[in-house]
Amino acid sequence: MYRRSILASLVLVLLAMGCAGPSKLAERSEKKLAGGDIWKAWQLATRALDREPMNPRAKAAAASAGQVIAEDWQRRIHALAQVDSVRAAEQVLEFVGFRANAAAYTTIGVTPSWANDESALRRAAASEHYGQGRKAMTANRPKAAFARFHESERFMPNYRDASKLAEVAYQKALTRVAVMSFASASKDPGFGREVGEEWRDALANAMAPPNARFTRVLGAEAVDKRMTVSQLGRLSREEAWKLGRKSGAERIVWGSVGPIESDTRLQLFRETISRRIVQKGQNGENIVRWVEVPIEVVARVRDVEVQLEYEVISTKDGTSMVHARVPRTTQARVVWTSYSPEGDLGNYALVSDVLRAADPERAKAVESKWKAVCGDAVTLTQVLAARRETRTPTTDRREVLGRFMAGAAFVFLQELPSAEELALIAAKQGWRPLRDDLARLDQTDDVDLGVNLSNDER
């Protein structure tokens, strides 16, 4: 009974504290307002009302702080309007947003003439952006025009025909990009085509809205149907430019792949690993001992570097908007061991706890050597599991190359891909710098990139 009384008293105390909290915040709000910190006063008052919406002192504090803020804001907007009407209109929009959010706590009053002042400033800003949009259209800058007309609508919805002109500007600003087959010195005629196709598909996803406002990457059907069989494997810059024009693209991506540099080396891990053996003692208890097991793991590693070069070219006059050289590297690693593991693979360790405790330097040296030979991501368990499970090498080259392209740590008991195959993998994955270039160009009009529109024959 006594215990229940204590609990009941605690509940009453907590309730009293909860009720006192908003009033205390309201009191602090009044002090902040008296000291001239109007925004802190508003913050404290609204926090009090969030806790107790009907607290009369908090409501009064919010009304007082909100009214002082409103008067100060109107005064600052009037002063700013004398020197910069557009910036004053920006402040008008912020003030509108404040009043809308404040409505959840209190009503913010404005001066009788404020509605007219606010409307005049917003209309002036809308007119300014509208005029700039018309000028941008005349100057062949549809992207800039689109932004201006949208700004006009932001200040004054349905201002004149800004919405209609924004749509016209948008259609003119749309920039269709065709990714062409790359030139390549490879004996395989499909090498450059595969790189172009991979980049096209990746960029089409990466540059889809909302990632890009104006850039659209054309699909394969827009270009491929206009290419001859010989062009599918070898496409010159001039041919790429002409095909881009015919396909309706404003810009094309064309580049080259090569030369290819390759280095192949053999690495050997010859050490003793540890195998845990658990045996029953005379008293039936488990006795754990570690046995050192000699092992050899052979790794064959091939490093490849391929030079990529690409251009973003205007189809209007052939201007090169971007010209970049991007070296790409990749590595392939295959491993093999003659050691056949016994029993549970979980009983094997590269370094046992016993060895690590007795000779930490040797343990560190063994682990470092393993990483140097087999790579950072490859574990002893993976190698032993692959040795046990692999009976015959996979002969499907597409499967093997797919694993390397996916970033596999190693492929067990497989032939290394050729330098050209690895170069193809590296080249296919080299599209991201171009994505960044296209994103940068997305907001820029052709005339600002040095394109001579008078040369456009279309």
N, C-alpha and C positions, 0 to 999 in steps of 0.2 A: 504494500500500500504506500509506504514511504517512498519507495523507488518510483512508483507511478506519479506521485506528486512532484518529484524532482524533474521527471521527464516533461510533465505538463508545464512546469515553470520555465524550463528551457525553451519549449516551443513558444510560449508567450513572449519571452525575452527576444527570441529570434524574430518573431513577427513585429515586435516593437522596433527592433533595429532596422527591419526592412521598411517600415513606415517612415522612420526617421531619416533614412538615406536620401530620398528625393528632396525632403525639406532642407537637408543640409546642403545638397547640391544647389538648390535654388538660392540659399543664402550666399553661397560662394559666387553664384552667378551675379547677384546684386552687387557684391563687392567688386567684382571684375568690371562690371559696367560702370560703377562709380569711378573706378580708376582709369577708365578709357580703353580697356581691353575688350572691345565689343564682340569680337569673334570668339574669344574664350568664354565670355558671358553667354553667348548663344549656345556654344557647345555644352556647357554645364547645364543650362536650362533644358535643352532637348534631351540630354541624358537623364535628367530627373523625370521628364515626361515619358520617356521610354520605359522607365521603371513603374511609374504611377501616373497614367494619363490624366487623371482627374485631380491631381494635386493642385490646389488653388494657388499656392505660392509659386510653384513651378510654372504654371500657366501665365501668371502675371510677369514672372521673370523673362519668359520666352517672348511675351508680347512687347515688353520694354526693350529687350535687346534687339529683337527683330525690327522694331520701328526705328531705332537709332541706326541700325545697319542700312535700312532702306533710305533714310534721309541722307546718310553719308554717301551712299551709292549714287543717288540722283544728283547730288551736288558734284561729285567727281565726274559723272558723265557729262553734265552741262559744261564743266570746265574743259574737258577733253575735246568736246565737240567744236570748240573754238579753233583748235589747231589740227585735229585729225578726225573727221566725221566717221571714217570707216572704223577706226579703232574704237570710237565712241559707240558705234553700232554693235561691235563685238561685246562691249561691256553691257549693252542693252540686253543682248541674248543671254549673257551670264546672269543678269539681274532677273530676267524672266524665269530662268531655270531655278534660281534661288527661291523666288516667290512660290513657284509651283511645288517645290519640295517642302517649303516651310508651311504650306497649307495643312499638312498633317499635324502641326502643332499649334499654329495661331494664324490669324489673318494679318497680312502685311499691307498696310495702307500706303498709298502714294498721293502726291499732290494732285489737285484737280486738273492741272494742265498736263500731267505726265503722259496720259494716253496719247495725246496729240504729239508731244515731244518724241515719245518712243516711236510712234508710227513714222514721223518725219525722218528720224535718223535711220530707221530700217529701210525706208524707201530710198533714201539717198545712197546708202551702201549698195542696195540692190541695183540701182541705176548705174553706179560706178562700175560694178562687176559686169553688168550687162553690156555697157559700152566697151569695156576691155575685151569682152568676149567677141563682140562684132569686129573689133580691130584685129583680134587674133585670127578670126576666120578669113578676113581680107588678106592677111599676111601669110596664108597657107600654114597656119598653126592650129589644126583642129583639136589636138590634145589639150593645148593651153586654153582654147576656146571652150571646150567641154568643161574644164575645171571652173572657168569664170562663170559660165551660165549656171552651173550647179551652185556656186557661191551666191549668185543672185537669188536663186530659189531658196537658199537657206535663210537669207535675211527677209525675203518677202515671198512667201509661197504664191504661185500663180502670177508672178510678176510678168506682165506683158506676154511675149511668146518665148520666154527663156526656156521653158520646158521643151518646146518644139525644136528650138534651135540647138539645145543640148543634144537631142537625139540625132539631128542632122550632123552635128560635129562628131558625135560618137561613131557614126557610120563611116565618116571620112577618116577618123583617127584609127579605126581598126587596122592592125598591122598583121597581115598574114605572112607567116614564115615557113619556107620550104627547106627541109633538111635534105641535102643531096647526098649521093654516094661520094665517098671519099676517094681521092686518088691514092694509089698504092703501088709500090714497086714489087709487091708480092706476085709470085707465079700463079697464085690462086685468084682468078678473076672475081670471085665473090667476096674477097677480103674487104675491100673498101665499101661494098654494098652492105655487108653485115654491120660494119661500124655505123654507117649512116642510118640504117634501120633501127639499130639499138638506141642511138642518140635521139632519133625522131620520136620513138615511142616514149622514152624516158622524159623528154622535154615536153611532150604533149600533156603528160600528167603533171609535171612540175610547174608548168606555166598556165594551167587551167585556173579560172576564177575561183577564189578571190586572190590567188597569188599574183596574177597579172591582170591589169584592167583592159589593156588594148591588144596585147599580143596573143595571137592564135597560131598554133603550130599545125600546119596542114597534114592530112593523112596521106598514106601511101598512094591512094588512087589518084590524087591530084597531080602527081608527078610521074609515077611509074608507067602509066598508060601512054605517056608521050615520049618515052624513051625507047630507043632501038635496043636490040639484043647486045650489040657491041658496047653501047653506052652503059649498060647495066654493070659492066665490069670495069670500064675505063671512062671516066667523065672529066673532061677538062674544065677549067674555070669558065672559059667562054661558053662552052656547051651548057654548063650548069646555070649560068646567068640567063641564057636564052630560054632554057626550060622553065626557069623560075618565072619569067615574064609570061610565058604561055599558060602557066598553071594558075595565074592570078595572084601570085605572091608579091608582096611589096619588098620583102627581104629574103635572101637565101643564106643558108649556111653551107659552106663548102670548105673542104680541107684536104689534108694529105696525111698519110701514115708512113712513118719510116724516117731514118733507117732503124734497124733492130740490132741491139748489142746483147750478147748472151754470154754467161759464164756458168759452167757446170763443174761441180766439185763433189768429191766423195769424202764422207766423214765417218769416223768409227768411234763407237763407244764400247770400250773393252774394260769391264770392271766386274766387281762382285756385288750382287744385290742380296737382299735378305729375305729369307722365307721363314715364316713363323710356323713352328710345329708344336702342337699341344698334345701332351701325353698324360696318361693317368699315373699317378704315383702309387706307392704301396698303400697309402691310407685312402685312396680313391680321389684325392684332390688333383686338380689340373695343374700340370707343370708346363710352363711355356718356355721354349728356348728358340733362339734365332740361329738359323743355319745360313752361312754364306754360300751363295750360288754364283758361279762364274757365268757371265753372259756377254755376248757380242751383239750389238745392234749397228747395222750399217744404214747410213742415210745418204741418199743421192739428192743433191740440191741444185736447182737451176734458177739463176737470177736473170731476169730479162728487163731491159730498158728499151722503150720505143718512144720515138719523138712524134708528137702530134702537133699539127699546125692547122688552125682553122680561121676562117674569115666570116664575118657577117657583111653581106654585100647588098647594096640597094639595087633593085631591079630597074629603077628609074634611070640611073645614069652610070651604074657600075661602081659607085663610091664604096670603098671599104670602110665600114663603120667601126669594125673591131678586127684586129689582126693579132692573134696570140699564138705563142709556141708553148706547149705544155708537155714536158717529159713525163712519161708514166712508167712505173716499175711494178713488177710482180715477181713472186717467187713460188716455185713448186718444190715439194719435198716428198720423196717416197722412202719408206723404211723397210727393213727386212731383218729378221733375226732367225737363227737356226734353233734357238732354245725353245723347247716345248714345255710349257708350264704344267705342273701337276696340281691336282686338287683345286681348292677354292682360290680364285685369283686375289681375293681380299687378303690372303695371307702373305702376299708379296709386298715388299716395300723397297723403294730405291735406297732409302736410308732408314735403318731401324732406330727406335728410341734409345736402345742400348748404345749403338754406335754414336748417335748424336750426343749422348751424355758423356761418353768416354773420350771421344775425339771429335769435337765440334768442327775443327778446321778441316779434317778429312771429309766429314759429312757435307760441309759447304762446297768442297772441291768436287765431290761426286755429283752434287746437284747442279753445279755450274757447268760441268762437262756434259751432263745430260741435256741441259738446255741448249748448249752450243751445237750439239749433234742433232737432237730431235725437235728443237724448237720450244718456245715458251709454253705453248698451249697443249703439248703432247705429254700424256702421263704414261708411266710404266704400265698401269692397268690397261690402258687403251692398246698399247703395243702387244701385250700378252694376249688380250682378248682377240685382237686381229689375227695374231699368229694361230690361235686355236680355231678360230671360225673360218679363216680363209683357206680354202682348198685349192682353188684354181683362180688365176687372175681374171678380172673382168675384161672382156674383149670389146665391149661396146664403147667406142671412143666418145660418143655423145654423153654417156653417163659419166665417164671419167672427167671429161672437160667440164661438165656441169658441176661436179663436185669442187673442182679447182675454182671455178668462177664464183661459186657460193662461198668461197673463203675457207674451204676445208683445211684443217690443220695439217693433215697428211693423208696420203692414200697408200694403203698397205699393199705391198707386193704388186705394184703397178708400174708400167713403163712411164717414164717422165713424158709429159707433153713436149712437143718440139718447141723450139724458140719461137717459131712463127705462130703456133697455136697459143702460146702464152702471151705473145704480143697482141694477138687478137683479143684475148680476155682483157688485157690491160687497156687497150684502146676502147673497147666497148664501155668500160667503166669510167672513161675520162670526160664525161659530158658536163659535170657539175660546174667547172669554171665558165662554160658557155651559158649555163642557166643563169649564173650571176650577171654575165654581160647582158643577156636579153632582159633580165629584170631591170637593170640600170637603164637600158634603152627604152623600156616600156613607156616611160612618161615623157620621152623627148621626141619632139617633132622632127621630121626629116630635114627641114630647112636649118634647124639648129645643129644638125650633124654634118652640114656642108653639102647636102644633096642638092644638085641643080635640077629643080623641077621642070625647067624649060626643056630639058632633054628627054622628058618622059613622052614617049610616042603613043602611049595608050590613050 
